[in-house]
Amino acid sequence: MFRTQTCGELRIADINKEVTLAGWVQTVRKFGSITFVDLRDRYGITQLLFSEALNDQLDASPLGREFVLQITGKVHERSNKNKNIPTGDIEILVDHFSVLNKSITPPFTIQDDTDGGDDLRMKYRFLDLRRNAVKKNLELRYAVNRATRDYLHQQGFMDIETPFLIKSTPEGARDFVVPSRMNPGEFYALPQSPQTFKQLLMVSGYDRYYQIVKCFRDEDLRADRQPEFTQIDCEMAFVKQEDILAMFEGLIKYIFKTVKGIEYTEPVARMSWEDAMWQYGNDKPDTRFGMQLLNMKAPAHVFAQKDRSAALVDGAGFGVFDDAETVLAIAVPGCSEYTRKQTDELTEWVKRPQIGMKGLVFIKYNADGSFKSSVDKFYNEDRLKAIAEAAQAKPGDLILILAGTEERTRKAISELRLEMGKRLGMRKDDEFKLLWVLDFPLFEYDEEGNRWVARHHPFTSPKPSDIDTMIGNNPVIENAATYLSHPYANIKANAYDMVLNGNEIGGGSIRIYQKELQQKMFEALGMDAEEQQHKFGFLLGAFEYGAPPHGGIAFGLDRTCAILGGSESIRDFIAFPKNNSGRDIMLDAPATIDNKQLDELQIKIDLK
Amino acid sequence: MFRTQTCGELRIADINKEVTLAGWVQTVRKFGSITFVDLRDRYGITQLLFSEALNDQLDASPLGREFVLQITGKVHERSNKNKNIPTGDIEILVDHFSVLNKSITPPFTIQDDTDGGDDLRMKYRFLDLRRNAVKKNLELRYAVNRATRDYLHQQGFMDIETPFLIKSTPEGARDFVVPSRMNPGEFYALPQSPQTFKQLLMVSGYDRYYQIVKCFRDEDLRADRQPEFTQIDCEMAFVKQEDILAMFEGLIKYIFKTVKGIEYTEPVARMSWEDAMWQYGNDKPDTRFGMQLLNMKAPAHVFAQKDRSAALVDGAGFGVFDDAETVLAIAVPGCSEYTRKQTDELTEWVKRPQIGMKGLVFIKYNADGSFKSSVDKFYNEDRLKAIAEAAQAKPGDLILILAGTEERTRKAISELRLEMGKRLGMRKDDEFKLLWVLDFPLFEYDEEGNRWVARHHPFTSPKPSDIDTMIGNNPVIENAATYLSHPYANIKANAYDMVLNGNEIGGGSIRIYQKELQQKMFEALGMDAEEQQHKFGFLLGAFEYGAPPHGGIAFGLDRTCAILGGSESIRDFIAFPKNNSGRDIMLDAPATIDNKQLDELQIKIDLK
């Protein structure tokens, strides 16, 4: 060992101990012939005092930032104590020192508020990782990993490794593929998730499986997506939805407790997918704050069966509302006194291309009970008051209204709600609200192909009460215009998402375990018998040999850690992340490979 | 939940309890109108008793092997107890039953000694995994995984995930590569190990890292190699070799204790690579038994500096020995009374192509002290006795001697030693002998390229005392014939392997952390500055910013589990293994992919 103690452990009780420390030079401060050095390692910072006796030696071999230093010396009480660090009561009077390795000047400072930009820090990620801010994130990640394993172990789960070199069965996202040299012309695929393997393990009788495992998706990367990501992947047999919800509510509460010291005692709230869409405009509502949506017209596509009077806005001669498919409002608390400049800014905000609305209508419900709106010409005070009441607004609130086509308007009001929540400080990093979203539709309509696609994945079971509907009907959509009246449009999935602070952190379902139902599902997704056999023959085969009822869930570890750490960026919680083009800037990967490698693989590059 | 208890937990104390169980039908035995069913799940087997009242219902819906069954009933004491299973005191008197899923007849029996052949079991791996024998292996694997994490956590190690999509830097084994759709013409590689990343983490200050992680090597598969395999991957900073040995001796002992209940209290034996080669003929000796090699001539290549008289065999006019480069013997205990048939069989054994020797010389050291050999014509009793004494033979032993070229003969005697140890029951599955092999050569000579290759990998440090030799000499080998006298031939590595029962289960080294030394190493391996920069620029860069001294080790999890489980085959300890052509027979992978996928990746298949 190059040290007897770490830089984080010495205290006043250690005074007069002879110690050897090793670490990095954080700062060097010279006062005449005396030099102070802050020595840093993973565990903390300890102040070193180089007395006059070492001055010549230091001059001959000057220390610089990030040099690796080994020192031996005696622990002294500091005259000038630093209450900000745990070792602040002591310093080491250095007897000997030796430079284990030198450093050239780092391209940015190794400090919490570094002067390094994003690209520079990614290129020198090995230096960025030295910063305390990044280290804390990786420590949090390890704590989540550890807590997860402990809880699942206690609950009888077994970690079973599933293969990485599997078969390409692209459904939805693209697979990364791996050419096989030993089987020329053939490819492995990297798993998008261990989905079918964990189901096979249930068929095999391993009734509680888990894995913390890398998954891969070759998607066009949006901000904050990574081509490789980590899942907490779980599956249970002989369970119903309620069992899974209870088990994994337990997991997330255990993580809160052990990692964050938070006792999340209340039961996790539950909301149907329809209610989430209806009240919040999206399927992962941030329930740290209210500001629920008022639907002034009934949107047709999502809520076919919901009925709501449009009397609130109709018949006033206001074309924008009358002609709109959808009119949605939120009541923003305490903002009735927004100035013209402020409401103009909000209007500009919703007109940005990312939001894409044509304009914003507002109603100020003044503190004195009076109303002032941008549509006073069309709506008298009584009607404005009726709207305000329907929106659950109070005096002092500002009602914001968007109108347009259904999907875009819903998305826009949802974004506006989140934006206002953020501006008003209602989305606190250290407040955590969990939510189960349930009862998703099993299918989504794919306009392009005029067919059904699986909303979750093809292995998700319909609600037991919908199985007959699914088996008994032809999935083919005869008339695109009336797809909403196809029996499949109303089939609900036995699926669930866990939402934390407006982010989906986990999702899963009770699975299909009957061969016939699985075949019907594949058929509904447009897969003929031959394709079913080619892609999923092993699974259909397994279902012939006594498959038990089962279900599971997968949590996104990167995202979960980011939210627990109070960050929006998953990259901050990954040791070696890739950028938005899927590149590792530090490694400079991907890269060209040798022709010899291509030859051996019997493939050719064929650039368009 | 589909059950209130598992099939493994009910005992005599549970009598009269109403329970619901779910599981698989192991056996059905009908006695008139009464039926006994053994119900199996992950936890055990429970006997069910279907009374006469259920007879009609059973006739209408007959049960078969591997049906998934749910039953409700009352726990009864069995009249005919089964002492072989923990639930053998009780049975369940069934009130209700329901078939959750049916099974067609399995292609082989779900029993410890199944009638299924290897290929069939691989194709239906989901059924093979139901067998208790396989389940126990996966449980052992999970126990090893868990023990490893517990120990390393206690020791302050952090699990930090490293990327899977990295850069191809083929050194030795081939990389699997992954075409990048977003960066056409470029490829990622799958890691052969997280070697450079864990070193970067040391540079970053995370001084104790570990990961249980999949690695990938595109090798021509020998028996019992897998293209993807799992490593327990560890690295520490500010350590010397002794610290690593102590830490990981601790790990393996902890695993022995928690997983196998074995207190391995003695210190792990240590042996230099030279001694291992000299005394056992290979670098991973099985030290459960002795039978050490007698070198009758000094082999030149491995033991250039060793000096040994050839007087034992020379000058007797026996050409086979006189002309041989190498003559090696072992004394097999208690086999002096082998018949002619037995010695002939051994002769045939060494002449098989896998061993490749031309013949076998034997000396019987009879119990009465007399000698009888196949070379009596050339060696009188005195000389035979001298050989026997040198071989540490005792009366009653059989001395076996091989002669030929150095490498082949050494390999052959080593195989013969292992074979004789096995035949004589000296290699017990439940006896465990650990060994550190130390002081490997840093370089191996590559005849084809007349150059040096890294014996371990290019990041392994030479012994501190050899650094000057390495820096101060030109690695180029001027004359192939005298490569042994090149200064590099005698440089020793700061490397160590852990050997268990004759298998290398782990290996590692103290790493190079000085930029200049790393460059010299790359240069020695024939990499020019440009190639160094292209492949390892990030690492050389990192070494400029204060890299600490560090080192590490990686254990092969698959192999370690196999040996702990008393098996020779790692496949038995992998849930979904591949066969010797790298195929997953169950999935039928690798497989062809769609042209659309190839187009998007901008590659073409180019079969030779």
Contacts between the chains, C-beta under 8 A, distances in Angstrom:
chain1	res1	chain2	res2	distance
A	1	B	238	6.5
A	1	B	239	6.1
A	1	B	240	7.1
A	1	B	243	5.3
A	2	B	238	3.9
A	2	B	239	7.1
A	2	B	240	7.6
A	2	B	548	7.8
A	2	B	549	6.3
A	3	B	238	5.6
A	22	B	238	4.8
A	22	B	548	7.0
A	23	B	205	8.0
A	24	B	205	6.7
A	24	B	546	5.6
A	25	B	546	8.0
A	40	B	205	7.6
A	41	B	205	6.2
A	41	B	207	6.8
A	42	B	205	5.2
A	42	B	206	6.0
A	42	B	207	5.3
A	66	B	545	5.7
A	66	B	546	4.2
A	67	B	546	5.8
A	68	B	546	4.7
A	68	B	547	7.1
A	68	B	548	5.0
A	100	B	548	6.4
A	100	B	549	6.1
A	101	B	513	6.4
A	101	B	514	7.0
A	101	B	543	7.8
A	101	B	546	5.6
A	101	B	547	5.4
A	101	B	548	6.7
A	101	B	549	7.9
A	102	B	546	7.1
A	103	B	544	6.9
A	103	B	545	4.7
A	103	B	546	3.7
A	104	B	544	5.1
A	104	B	545	6.6
A	106	B	545	6.0
A	124	B	541	7.7
A	124	B	545	7.7
A	125	B	200	7.7
A	126	B	200	4.5
A	126	B	201	7.9
A	126	B	203	4.9
A	126	B	204	5.0
A	126	B	538	7.8
A	126	B	542	4.7
A	126	B	545	7.3
A	127	B	204	7.4
A	127	B	545	5.9
A	129	B	200	7.9
A	129	B	201	7.2
A	129	B	204	3.7
A	129	B	205	7.4
A	129	B	206	7.2
A	130	B	204	5.3
A	130	B	205	5.2
A	135	B	205	7.6
A	135	B	206	7.6
A	138	B	158	7.1
A	138	B	160	6.0
A	138	B	206	7.4
A	139	B	158	7.1
A	142	B	158	4.9
A	142	B	159	5.5
A	142	B	160	7.1
A	145	B	159	5.7
A	146	B	149	7.9
A	146	B	153	6.6
A	146	B	159	7.6
A	149	B	146	7.9
A	149	B	149	6.7
A	153	B	146	6.6
A	158	B	138	7.1
A	158	B	139	7.1
A	158	B	142	4.9
A	159	B	142	5.5
A	159	B	145	5.7
A	159	B	146	7.6
A	160	B	138	6.0
A	160	B	142	7.0
A	160	B	575	5.2
A	161	B	214	7.3
A	161	B	230	6.3
A	161	B	574	7.4
A	161	B	575	6.3
A	162	B	575	6.6
A	162	B	576	6.3
A	163	B	228	6.3
A	163	B	576	5.0
A	163	B	578	7.5
A	163	B	584	6.7
A	164	B	164	7.6
A	164	B	190	7.6
A	164	B	214	5.4
A	164	B	216	7.4
A	164	B	228	5.4
A	165	B	176	7.6
A	165	B	216	7.5
A	165	B	227	6.2
A	165	B	228	5.5
A	165	B	578	7.3
A	165	B	582	7.8
A	165	B	584	7.5
A	165	B	589	7.1
A	165	B	590	7.5
A	166	B	584	7.0
A	166	B	587	6.1
A	166	B	589	5.6
A	167	B	584	7.3
A	167	B	587	4.6
A	167	B	588	6.8
A	167	B	589	3.7
A	167	B	590	7.3
A	167	B	591	5.4
A	168	B	591	6.9
A	168	B	593	5.0
A	168	B	597	7.0
A	170	B	594	7.6
A	170	B	597	7.1
A	174	B	181	7.1
A	174	B	597	7.5
A	174	B	600	7.2
A	175	B	597	7.5
A	176	B	165	7.6
A	176	B	178	5.2
A	176	B	188	7.9
A	177	B	178	7.1
A	177	B	179	7.0
A	177	B	593	5.8
A	177	B	597	6.5
A	177	B	601	7.2
A	178	B	176	5.2
A	178	B	177	7.1
A	178	B	178	5.5
A	178	B	190	7.0
A	178	B	590	7.8
A	179	B	177	7.0
A	179	B	179	7.7
A	180	B	582	6.6
A	180	B	590	4.1
A	181	B	174	7.1
A	181	B	218	5.6
A	182	B	218	7.9
A	182	B	220	7.4
A	182	B	221	7.5
A	182	B	581	5.8
A	182	B	582	4.9
A	183	B	581	7.0
A	183	B	582	7.0
A	183	B	583	7.0
A	183	B	590	5.1
A	184	B	605	7.7
A	184	B	607	5.6
A	184	B	608	7.6
A	185	B	592	6.5
A	185	B	605	4.9
A	185	B	607	5.6
A	186	B	590	3.9
A	186	B	591	5.6
A	186	B	592	5.9
A	187	B	590	5.4
A	187	B	591	7.0
A	187	B	592	7.4
A	187	B	593	4.9
A	188	B	176	8.0
A	188	B	589	5.9
A	188	B	590	4.7
A	189	B	589	7.7
A	189	B	593	7.8
A	190	B	164	7.7
A	190	B	178	7.1
A	197	B	575	7.7
A	197	B	576	6.4
A	200	B	125	7.7
A	200	B	126	4.5
A	200	B	129	7.9
A	200	B	576	7.9
A	201	B	126	7.9
A	201	B	129	7.2
A	201	B	575	7.1
A	203	B	126	4.9
A	204	B	126	5.0
A	204	B	127	7.4
A	204	B	129	3.7
A	204	B	130	5.3
A	205	B	23	7.9
A	205	B	24	6.7
A	205	B	40	7.6
A	205	B	41	6.2
A	205	B	42	5.2
A	205	B	129	7.4
A	205	B	130	5.2
A	205	B	135	7.5
A	206	B	42	6.1
A	206	B	129	7.2
A	206	B	135	7.6
A	206	B	138	7.4
A	207	B	41	6.8
A	207	B	42	5.3
A	214	B	161	7.3
A	214	B	164	5.4
A	214	B	214	7.9
A	216	B	164	7.4
A	216	B	165	7.5
A	218	B	181	5.6
A	218	B	182	7.9
A	220	B	182	7.3
A	221	B	182	7.5
A	227	B	165	6.2
A	228	B	163	6.3
A	228	B	164	5.4
A	228	B	165	5.5
A	230	B	161	6.2
A	238	B	1	6.5
A	238	B	2	3.9
A	238	B	3	5.5
A	238	B	22	4.8
A	239	B	1	6.1
A	239	B	2	7.1
A	240	B	1	7.1
A	240	B	2	7.6
A	243	B	1	5.3
A	513	B	101	6.4
A	514	B	101	7.0
A	534	B	591	7.9
A	537	B	588	7.4
A	538	B	126	7.8
A	538	B	586	5.2
A	538	B	587	5.6
A	538	B	588	7.5
A	541	B	124	7.7
A	542	B	126	4.7
A	543	B	101	7.8
A	544	B	103	6.9
A	544	B	104	5.1
A	545	B	66	5.7
A	545	B	103	4.7
A	545	B	104	6.6
A	545	B	106	6.0
A	545	B	124	7.7
A	545	B	126	7.3
A	545	B	127	5.9
A	546	B	24	5.6
A	546	B	25	7.9
A	546	B	66	4.2
A	546	B	67	5.8
A	546	B	68	4.7
A	546	B	101	5.5
A	546	B	102	7.1
A	546	B	103	3.7
A	547	B	68	7.1
A	547	B	101	5.4
A	548	B	2	7.8
A	548	B	22	7.0
A	548	B	68	5.0
A	548	B	100	6.4
A	548	B	101	6.7
A	549	B	2	6.3
A	549	B	100	6.1
A	549	B	101	7.8
A	574	B	161	7.5
A	575	B	160	5.2
A	575	B	161	6.4
A	575	B	162	6.5
A	575	B	197	7.7
A	575	B	201	7.1
A	576	B	162	6.2
A	576	B	163	5.0
A	576	B	197	6.4
A	576	B	200	7.9
A	578	B	163	7.5
A	578	B	165	7.4
A	581	B	182	5.8
A	581	B	183	7.1
A	582	B	165	7.9
A	582	B	180	6.6
A	582	B	182	5.0
A	582	B	183	7.0
A	583	B	183	7.0
A	584	B	163	6.7
A	584	B	165	7.6
A	584	B	166	7.0
A	584	B	167	7.3
A	586	B	538	5.2
A	587	B	166	6.1
A	587	B	167	4.6
A	587	B	538	5.6
A	588	B	167	6.8
A	588	B	537	7.4
A	588	B	538	7.5
A	589	B	165	7.2
A	589	B	166	5.6
A	589	B	167	3.7
A	589	B	188	5.9
A	589	B	189	7.7
A	590	B	165	7.5
A	590	B	167	7.3
A	590	B	178	7.8
A	590	B	180	4.1
A	590	B	183	5.0
A	590	B	186	3.9
A	590	B	187	5.4
A	590	B	188	4.7
A	591	B	167	5.5
A	591	B	168	6.9
A	591	B	186	5.6
A	591	B	187	7.0
A	591	B	534	7.9
A	592	B	185	6.5
A	592	B	186	5.8
A	592	B	187	7.4
A	593	B	168	5.1
A	593	B	177	5.9
A	593	B	187	4.9
A	593	B	189	7.8
A	594	B	170	7.6
A	597	B	168	7.0
A	597	B	170	7.1
A	597	B	174	7.5
A	597	B	175	7.5
A	597	B	177	6.5
A	598	B	606	8.0
A	600	B	174	7.2
A	601	B	177	7.2
A	602	B	605	6.6
A	602	B	606	5.4
A	602	B	607	5.3
A	602	B	608	5.9
A	603	B	603	5.1
A	603	B	604	6.6
A	603	B	605	5.9
A	603	B	606	5.8
A	604	B	603	6.6
A	604	B	604	4.5
A	604	B	605	7.8
A	604	B	606	4.2
A	605	B	184	7.7
A	605	B	185	4.9
A	605	B	602	6.7
A	605	B	603	5.9
A	605	B	604	7.8
A	606	B	598	8.0
A	606	B	602	5.4
A	606	B	603	5.7
A	606	B	604	4.2
A	607	B	184	5.6
A	607	B	185	5.6
A	607	B	602	5.3
A	608	B	184	7.6
A	608	B	602	6.0
